[in-house]
Amino acid sequence: MAELVSGALLTAAIEAVLNRLASGDILDFLRVRNLQDNFPLKKLKTTFNSLNKVMEDAEERQYADPNVKNWLDELRGVVFQAEDLLLEIATKASRRQLKLELHPHTGKLRNRLTSNVKSFEKDIEQRIRKLVDYLELLAKQRDDLGLKVGSSALTQGGANRRVCQRLPESSLINEADIFGRDADKEKLVKVLLSRNKGKTQSPMDVIAIASMGGMGKITLARLVYEDKRMIDGFHYRAWACISKEFDLVHATKAILKVLDCSIELEKSDDLDPHQRKLQEMLKDKKFFVVLDDVWNKNHAIWEAFRTPFNYGAPGSKFLITAREQGVAKVMRCTDIHFLEPLQNEYPWKLFAKHAFSDQYVDPGLESIGRRIINKRGGSPLAIKTLGSLLGTKLAPQYWDAILKSDIWSLSEDESNIIPSLRLSYHYLPSNLKRCFAFCSSFRKIT
């Protein structure tokens, strides 16, 4: 993840430098002092433009080639120095202009400012020339590394980079779009509708769906949640997404609101009144509650949260989704359903649906596509992401370039992200990469 964010920030920083070089402050600075021809800013701009053209190739190759990654790190340092230097020029020019506007008829001030500016110009020129020399060295290393202009699979395939509007999320799902999870669903429904297994006096069992990210835990939980047998089998149903910081009040309020949307919630953050209201509502009622994306490993927090649920009727159930098995142990789960990768023909069926949208499947593309999904097969999220990516350009050379990408050579431990998702990120428009990098600086909230 760190490499993704730093790559996006570097691309954004280079573009920021190029935009600053074309800004009014810098152009006025050059024009007023007749420096356009001699001053090295023009050469700085030309060199940055040249290096920026190989950024796509460098970003992709850095994962497999440490020399390319070191080259990007060196370039990043120069880019940030250039940003600081251009900001100095713009600030100096603005201050000078402001002083002249406040004292337009003071010749002594004008002479002093002119003298200061000449000294500033000399210092700036020396620093820019050092940056240009460093950039020219990086340009030579670029050639030695074999970095190419527009060499990414997307450019080779000629695909258009389009910004797509994100659809609003919905709890409704189309079962026709789900592949290979029928057996998982039936097993879970059977467990959830069965008699309690717990050995304590609690009237409820806790069942977990556990797997690594991208396996479809939420999708499976929604399939179960919307199943008619589950709707008919419980007096109350509720779904709540739990953040990494298990906020007891927030989670209790969320469930209360789902159970009764007309209920007036206390404005205070005191847990007691909300739990009492939930206790009254659930007393002697059979409930089914889904807690999505649970990370909590503090047993005391879980015990405090579940207190009002102990008043429900026997046969009540919790279904949680979690990435870590340790979470299920802390919550004393009576059943843990481990979600396995998709098997047999299901990965290809899911991929084909997103790549071809139920249209004609070209045999040549199918051959390449099957080899691609075999590289990281089994993860529904990764398969859907790849299908959507490749569906934008149904060209053999484009698919073949994706197949041969260096990103596939990394294990998940080395890359910290599923390689197919990394590929999807790699071919985002640069403005969306910057947005991704910016958003990644915020902690997750619910």
VEXBALO-439502 format. One line per 8 residues: number of its first residue (from 1); their letters; for each residue y, x, z of C-alpha. Coordinates in nm, 4 decimals, padded with zeros to 6 digits. Layout:
N
NUM) A) Y:X:Z | ...
END
This chain:
446
1) MAELVSGA) 00.0000:00.0000:00.0000 | 00.2401:00.2842:00.0812 | 00.2024:00.4264:-00.2711 | 00.2775:00.0863:-00.4243 | 00.5944:00.0405:-00.2234 | 00.7180:00.3976:-00.2751 | 00.6543:00.3696:-00.6497 | 00.8533:00.0496:-00.6723
9) LLTAAIEA) 01.1368:00.2006:-00.4682 | 01.1495:00.5123:-00.6877 | 01.1695:00.3068:-01.0060 | 01.4421:00.0954:-00.8482 | 01.6288:00.4069:-00.7303 | 01.6300:00.5623:-01.0786 | 01.7622:00.2391:-01.2260 | 02.0271:00.2272:-00.9526
17) VLNRLASG) 02.1399:00.5803:-01.0435 | 02.1596:00.4917:-01.4134 | 02.3581:00.1780:-01.3332 | 02.5931:00.3766:-01.1101 | 02.6486:00.6316:-01.3859 | 02.7616:00.3466:-01.6105 | 02.9814:00.1851:-01.3449 | 03.3573:00.1517:-01.3680
25) DILDFLRV) 03.4237:00.3907:-01.0790 | 03.2364:00.6778:-01.2407 | 03.3726:00.6137:-01.5903 | 03.7293:00.5966:-01.4576 | 03.6727:00.9191:-01.2654 | 03.5722:01.0937:-01.5901 | 03.8347:00.9336:-01.8121 | 04.1375:00.9959:-01.5872
33) RNLQDNFP) 04.0476:01.3624:-01.5574 | 03.9352:01.4128:-01.9184 | 03.5955:01.5279:-01.7978 | 03.3719:01.3280:-02.0315 | 03.2777:01.6185:-02.2552 | 03.2486:01.9062:-02.0125 | 03.1345:01.7428:-01.6928 | 02.7523:01.7475:-01.6421
41) LKKLKTTF) 02.7273:01.3785:-01.5440 | 02.6420:01.2904:-01.9033 | 02.3542:01.5380:-01.8994 | 02.2409:01.3974:-01.5644 | 02.2235:01.0520:-01.7197 | 02.0338:01.1745:-02.0257 | 01.7750:01.3586:-01.8162 | 01.7181:01.0619:-01.5837
49) NSLNKVME) 01.6723:00.8341:-01.8847 | 01.4130:01.0728:-02.0242 | 01.2161:01.0920:-01.7000 | 01.2355:00.7191:-01.6406 | 01.0435:00.6559:-01.9622 | 00.7262:00.8124:-01.8205 | 00.7363:00.6343:-01.4850 | 00.4686:00.3797:-01.5789
57) DAEERQYA) 00.2216:00.6513:-01.6714 | 00.3094:00.8568:-01.3625 | 00.2740:00.5598:-01.1245 | -00.0734:00.4861:-01.2580 | -00.1966:00.8453:-01.2663 | -00.0693:00.9402:-00.9187 | -00.3691:00.7712:-00.7534 | -00.6210:01.0008:-00.9188
65) DPNVKNWL) -00.4113:01.3152:-00.9798 | -00.2463:01.4784:-00.6736 | -00.0297:01.6926:-00.9030 | 00.1304:01.3812:-01.0486 | 00.1863:01.2398:-00.7015 | 00.3549:01.5657:-00.5928 | 00.5715:01.5479:-00.9059 | 00.6812:01.1948:-00.8145
73) DELRGVVF) 00.7612:01.3075:-00.4599 | 00.9812:01.5881:-00.5961 | 01.1551:01.3471:-00.8329 | 01.2152:01.1031:-00.5482 | 01.4072:01.3696:-00.3555 | 01.6327:01.4455:-00.6529 | 01.6968:01.0765:-00.7167 | 01.8114:01.0194:-00.3605
81) QAEDLLLE) 02.0394:01.3260:-00.3779 | 02.1905:01.1887:-00.6985 | 02.2489:00.8500:-00.5333 | 02.4356:01.0144:-00.2461 | 02.6428:01.2288:-00.4796 | 02.7491:00.9391:-00.7037 | 02.8413:00.7367:-00.3980 | 03.0658:01.0216:-00.2871
89) IATKASRR) 03.2407:01.0233:-00.6259 | 03.2958:00.6474:-00.6206 | 03.4227:00.6543:-00.2615 | 03.6580:00.9448:-00.3286 | 03.7984:00.7775:-00.6399 | 03.8523:00.4475:-00.4599 | 04.0301:00.6108:-00.1669 | 04.2589:00.8065:-00.3955
97) QLKLELHP) 04.3467:00.4984:-00.5947 | 04.4211:00.3022:-00.2774 | 04.6553:00.5717:-00.1448 | 04.8426:00.5851:-00.4760 | 04.8814:00.2078:-00.4765 | 05.0203:00.2122:-00.1205 | 05.2633:00.4985:-00.2001 | 05.3343:00.4729:-00.5746
105) HTGKLRNR) 05.6614:00.6741:-00.5738 | 05.5673:00.9604:-00.3442 | 05.5453:01.2695:-00.5625 | 05.4437:01.5004:-00.2754 | 05.1491:01.2778:-00.1932 | 05.0462:01.2652:-00.5593 | 05.0539:01.6459:-00.5847 | 04.8501:01.6856:-00.2664
113) LTSNVKSF) 04.5943:01.4330:-00.3871 | 04.5703:01.6072:-00.7227 | 04.5057:01.9401:-00.5500 | 04.2374:01.7863:-00.3290 | 04.0724:01.6202:-00.6282 | 04.0476:01.9489:-00.8192 | 03.8727:02.1088:-00.5236 | 03.6438:01.8054:-00.4974
121) EKDIEQRI) 03.5696:01.8174:-00.8723 | 03.4637:02.1809:-00.8506 | 03.2274:02.1139:-00.5592 | 03.0816:01.8049:-00.7278 | 03.0322:01.9865:-01.0565 | 02.8332:02.2628:-00.8885 | 02.6106:02.0146:-00.7097 | 02.5505:01.8113:-01.0251
129) RKLVDYLE) 02.4561:02.1228:-01.2204 | 02.1978:02.2094:-00.9508 | 02.0542:01.8595:-00.9813 | 02.0422:01.8866:-01.3598 | 01.8655:02.2234:-01.3364 | 01.6094:02.0719:-01.0980 | 01.5599:01.7699:-01.3252 | 01.5075:01.9935:-01.6264
137) LLAKQRDD) 01.2392:02.1790:-01.4308 | 01.0752:01.8431:-01.3531 | 01.1005:01.7525:-01.7213 | 00.9100:02.0696:-01.8086 | 00.6464:01.9867:-01.5466 | 00.6274:01.6369:-01.6931 | 00.5220:01.7879:-02.0242 | 00.2719:02.0187:-01.8528
145) LGLKVGSS) 00.1191:01.7187:-01.6734 | 00.0888:01.5341:-02.0019 | 00.2874:01.2320:-01.8853 | 00.3519:01.0009:-02.1756 | 00.6166:00.7511:-02.2705 | 00.4956:00.3913:-02.2676 | 00.1344:00.4956:-02.2244 | 00.0267:00.2165:-01.9909
153) ALTQGGAN) -00.2347:-00.0301:-02.1011 | 00.0256:-00.3036:-02.1082 | 00.2498:-00.1143:-02.3477 | -00.0403:-00.0165:-02.5687 | -00.1578:-00.3742:-02.5885 | 00.1881:-00.5009:-02.6666 | 00.1815:-00.7673:-02.3967 | 00.5044:-00.9362:-02.3000
161) RRVCQRLP) 00.6195:-00.9065:-01.9414 | 00.7121:-01.2541:-01.8327 | 00.8428:-01.3706:-01.4988 | 00.6362:-01.6724:-01.3951 | 00.7520:-01.9354:-01.1523 | 00.5258:-01.9622:-00.8517 | 00.3694:-02.3033:-00.7951 | 00.4184:-02.4630:-00.4537
169) ESSLINEA) 00.1193:-02.4337:-00.2217 | -00.0945:-02.7376:-00.1538 | -00.3885:-02.8120:00.0719 | -00.5539:-02.9981:-00.2164 | -00.8077:-02.8078:-00.4227 | -01.0021:-02.8820:-00.7376 | -01.3699:-02.8208:-00.6710 | -01.4252:-02.7704:-01.0437
177) DIFGRDAD) -01.2267:-02.4463:-01.0128 | -01.4540:-02.3079:-00.7383 | -01.7592:-02.1076:-00.8379 | -02.0596:-01.9983:-00.6358 | -01.9689:-02.1482:-00.2986 | -02.1742:-02.4701:-00.2956 | -02.4453:-02.3221:-00.0730 | -02.1853:-02.1807:00.1677
185) KEKLVKVL) -02.0119:-02.5160:00.1885 | -02.3318:-02.7126:00.2545 | -02.4417:-02.4700:00.5230 | -02.1091:-02.4957:00.7055 | -02.0890:-02.8753:00.6817 | -02.4395:-02.8995:00.8267 | -02.3466:-02.6739:01.1196 | -02.0182:-02.8535:01.1850
193) LSRNKGKT) -02.1810:-03.1961:01.1920 | -02.4694:-03.0841:01.4148 | -02.4925:-03.1127:01.7913 | -02.3158:-02.8494:01.9961 | -02.4946:-02.5212:02.0625 | -02.2653:-02.3938:02.3348 | -02.4244:-02.3194:02.6721 | -02.1018:-02.3871:02.8671
201) QSPMDVIA) -01.9587:-02.7205:02.9770 | -01.7159:-02.7182:02.6816 | -01.7621:-03.0156:02.4454 | -01.6867:-02.8013:02.1413 | -01.8348:-02.5196:01.9370 | -01.6418:-02.2521:01.7528 | -01.7690:-02.1499:01.4074 | -01.6253:-01.8570:01.2117
209) IASMGGMG) -01.5997:-01.7683:00.8444 | -01.5705:-01.3894:00.8361 | -01.5178:-01.1501:00.5453 | -01.2834:-00.8920:00.4039 | -00.9653:-01.0127:00.2351 | -00.9940:-01.1781:-00.1048 | -01.3429:-01.3250:-00.0603 | -01.2235:-01.6843:-00.0456
217) KITLARLV) -01.2377:-01.7714:00.3241 | -00.9438:-02.0119:00.2999 | -01.0806:-02.1756:-00.0143 | -01.4170:-02.2347:00.1506 | -01.2518:-02.3694:00.4658 | -01.0487:-02.6130:00.2539 | -01.3603:-02.7278:00.0718 | -01.5197:-02.8057:00.4046
225) YEDKRMID) -01.2038:-02.9592:00.5509 | -01.1629:-03.2030:00.2583 | -01.5304:-03.2984:00.2401 | -01.5745:-03.6754:00.2912 | -01.8449:-03.6175:00.5500 | -01.6005:-03.4195:00.7610 | -01.3294:-03.6831:00.7194 | -01.5659:-03.9594:00.8314
233) GFHYRAWA) -01.7353:-03.7565:01.1049 | -01.4327:-03.6894:01.3283 | -01.1631:-03.8970:01.4895 | -00.9040:-03.6215:01.4469 | -00.8705:-03.3341:01.1984 | -00.6056:-03.0625:01.1998 | -00.5336:-02.7384:01.0131 | -00.3148:-02.4602:01.1527
241) CISKEFDL) -00.2398:-02.1119:01.0229 | -00.2331:-01.8560:01.3033 | -00.0213:-01.5420:01.2787 | -00.1251:-01.1987:01.4001 | 00.0841:-01.2655:01.7082 | -00.1073:-01.5678:01.8449 | 00.1912:-01.7788:01.9559 | 00.0424:-02.0375:02.1909
249) VHATKAIL) 00.3389:-02.2749:02.1780 | 00.3782:-02.2525:01.8007 | 00.0078:-02.3126:01.7388 | -00.0073:-02.6051:01.9828 | 00.3013:-02.7659:01.8289 | 00.1603:-02.7232:01.4788 | -00.1629:-02.9037:01.5708 | 00.0241:-03.1811:01.7506
257) KVLDCSIE) 00.2398:-03.2416:01.4451 | -00.0622:-03.2591:01.2151 | -00.2436:-03.5013:01.4438 | 00.0600:-03.7296:01.4684 | 00.3521:-03.6621:01.2346 | 00.5656:-03.9204:01.4194 | 00.5333:-03.7485:01.7542 | 00.8493:-03.6192:01.9212
265) LEKSDDLD) 00.7909:-03.2581:02.0218 | 00.9608:-03.0914:02.3143 | 01.2366:-02.8542:02.2037 | 01.1588:-02.6095:02.4818 | 00.9166:-02.3195:02.4438 | 00.7347:-02.4220:02.7593 | 00.3633:-02.4463:02.6820 | 00.2725:-02.6969:02.9561
273) PHQRKLQE) 00.4316:-03.0195:02.8178 | 00.2848:-02.9635:02.4730 | -00.0624:-02.8979:02.6080 | -00.0458:-03.2079:02.8274 | 00.0489:-03.4183:02.5278 | -00.2379:-03.2675:02.3252 | -00.4789:-03.3275:02.6136 | -00.3845:-03.6967:02.6282
281) MLKDKKFF) -00.4249:-03.7332:02.2537 | -00.7675:-03.5648:02.2354 | -00.9231:-03.7078:02.5500 | -01.2713:-03.8390:02.4685 | -01.2006:-03.8041:02.0946 | -01.4148:-03.6009:01.8565 | -01.1980:-03.3511:01.6694 | -01.2292:-03.0895:01.3970
289) VVLDDVWN) -00.9657:-02.8129:01.3935 | -00.9364:-02.5287:01.1443 | -00.7557:-02.2151:01.2632 | -00.6812:-02.0073:00.9569 | -00.6300:-01.6292:00.9516 | -00.6988:-01.5512:01.3167 | -00.6462:-01.1926:01.4352 | -00.6335:-01.2422:01.8105
297) KNHAIWEA) -00.8686:-01.0249:02.0173 | -00.7316:-01.1222:02.3564 | -00.9796:-01.3516:02.5267 | -00.7205:-01.4679:02.7832 | -00.4927:-01.5969:02.5072 | -00.7790:-01.7881:02.3481 | -00.8808:-01.9419:02.6806 | -00.5223:-02.0514:02.7460
305) FRTPFNYG) -00.4963:-02.2069:02.4001 | -00.8217:-02.4011:02.4119 | -00.7604:-02.5640:02.7519 | -00.6445:-02.9077:02.6266 | -00.9279:-02.9177:02.3721 | -01.1844:-02.9128:02.6520 | -01.1061:-03.2815:02.7080 | -01.2348:-03.3806:02.3651
313) APGSKFLI) -01.5616:-03.5625:02.3000 | -01.8917:-03.3745:02.2575 | -01.9533:-03.2680:01.8999 | -01.5965:-03.1434:01.8493 | -01.5647:-02.8270:01.6441 | -01.3302:-02.5372:01.5709 | -01.3615:-02.3550:01.2393 | -01.1808:-02.0224:01.2206
321) TAREQGVA) -01.1283:-01.7784:00.9333 | -01.1048:-01.4112:01.0260 | -01.1341:-01.0722:00.8623 | -01.2787:-00.8990:01.1667 | -01.6053:-00.9835:01.3361 | -01.4514:-00.8796:01.6678 | -01.2249:-01.1854:01.6562 | -01.5283:-01.4150:01.6373
329) KVMRCTDI) -01.6862:-01.2420:01.9380 | -01.3699:-01.2811:02.1472 | -01.3618:-01.6543:02.0645 | -01.7301:-01.6900:02.1633 | -01.8326:-01.8275:01.8260 | -02.1704:-01.9992:01.8209 | -02.2081:-01.9329:01.4465 | -02.0560:-01.6655:01.2235
337) HFLEPLQN) -02.0787:-01.7305:00.8514 | -02.0363:-01.4035:00.6608 | -01.8924:-01.4728:00.3179 | -02.0597:-01.2514:00.0596 | -01.9214:-01.1439:-00.2810 | -01.9921:-01.3746:-00.5745 | -02.3268:-01.3059:-00.7383 | -02.5100:-01.3650:-01.0673
345) EYPWKLFA) -02.3004:-01.5365:-01.3371 | -02.0329:-01.6697:-01.1016 | -01.7968:-01.3704:-01.1278 | -01.7947:-01.3975:-01.5070 | -01.7480:-01.7773:-01.5025 | -01.4500:-01.7474:-01.2691 | -01.3015:-01.4636:-01.4732 | -01.3470:-01.6463:-01.8032
353) KHAFSDQY) -01.1809:-01.9617:-01.6705 | -00.8641:-01.7703:-01.5817 | -00.8655:-01.5364:-01.8813 | -00.9468:-01.7895:-02.1538 | -00.8425:-02.1199:-01.9917 | -01.1610:-02.2892:-02.1134 | -01.0809:-02.1872:-02.4721 | -01.3033:-02.0014:-02.7179
361) VDPGLESI) -01.4407:-01.6776:-02.5697 | -01.4347:-01.3888:-02.8143 | -01.7710:-01.2013:-02.7951 | -01.6001:-00.8627:-02.8196 | -01.3678:-00.9426:-02.5309 | -01.6559:-01.0849:-02.3301 | -01.8405:-00.7540:-02.3559 | -01.5387:-00.5608:-02.2253
369) GRRIINKR) -01.4563:-00.8257:-01.9653 | -01.8025:-00.8165:-01.8119 | -01.7796:-00.4390:-01.7757 | -01.4384:-00.4722:-01.6098 | -01.5477:-00.7210:-01.3449 | -01.8585:-00.5134:-01.2720 | -01.6305:-00.2329:-01.1541 | -01.5116:-00.4389:-00.8577
377) GGSPLAIK) -01.7142:-00.7568:-00.8976 | -01.7605:-01.0226:-00.6367 | -01.4134:-01.0721:-00.4909 | -01.2797:-01.4101:-00.6115 | -00.9171:-01.3091:-00.5575 | -00.9602:-00.9872:-00.7532 | -01.1476:-01.1671:-01.0321 | -00.8826:-01.4384:-01.0655
385) TLGSLLGT) -00.6051:-01.1793:-01.0625 | -00.7743:-00.9779:-01.3368 | -00.8449:-01.2882:-01.5419 | -00.4814:-01.3985:-01.5252 | -00.3613:-01.0477:-01.6117 | -00.5901:-01.0016:-01.9102 | -00.5375:-01.3567:-02.0297 | -00.1762:-01.2701:-02.1162
393) KLAPQYWD) -00.2957:-01.0513:-02.4034 | -00.6275:-01.1232:-02.5675 | -00.6399:-00.7919:-02.7526 | -00.9438:-00.5565:-02.7421 | -00.7304:-00.2407:-02.7156 | -00.5451:-00.3852:-02.4188 | -00.8650:-00.4813:-02.2349 | -01.0250:-00.1481:-02.3167
401) AILKSDIW) -00.7264:00.0401:-02.1707 | -00.7601:-00.1609:-01.8483 | -01.1325:-00.0804:-01.8399 | -01.0604:00.2925:-01.8669 | -00.7721:00.2961:-01.6165 | -00.7815:00.5742:-01.3544 | -00.7109:00.3182:-01.0818 | -01.0735:00.2039:-01.0897
409) SLSEDESN) -01.1907:00.5470:-00.9751 | -01.0482:00.4937:-00.6284 | -01.2504:00.3424:-00.3507 | -01.0922:00.0736:-00.1355 | -01.0724:00.3219:00.1527 | -00.8733:00.5643:-00.0626 | -00.6372:00.3086:-00.2107 | -00.6055:00.0643:00.0807
417) IIPSLRLS) -00.5966:-00.2195:-00.1724 | -00.8493:-00.3709:-00.4104 | -00.8049:-00.1746:-00.7358 | -00.7871:-00.4912:-00.9493 | -00.4941:-00.6132:-00.7392 | -00.3330:-00.2713:-00.7755 | -00.3632:-00.3091:-01.1523 | -00.1956:-00.6472:-01.1353
425) YHYLPSNL) 00.0908:-00.4958:-00.9383 | 00.1182:-00.2019:-01.1769 | 00.1970:-00.4316:-01.4697 | 00.4570:-00.6441:-01.2959 | 00.8101:-00.6287:-01.4391 | 01.0180:-00.3653:-01.2580 | 01.2420:-00.6273:-01.0975 | 00.9373:-00.7958:-00.9395
433) KRCFAFCS) 00.8064:-00.4583:-00.8210 | 01.1357:-00.4068:-00.6372 | 01.1090:-00.7558:-00.4905 | 00.7531:-00.6776:-00.3762 | 00.8668:-00.3534:-00.2133 | 01.1559:-00.5281:-00.0391 | 00.9404:-00.8123:00.0940 | 00.6732:-00.5704:00.2182
441) SFRKIT) 00.9224:-00.4329:00.4728 | 00.9136:-00.7607:00.6656 | 00.6424:-00.8492:00.9141 | 00.4207:-01.1477:00.8416 | 00.5428:-01.4801:00.9783 | 00.3975:-01.8297:00.9704
END
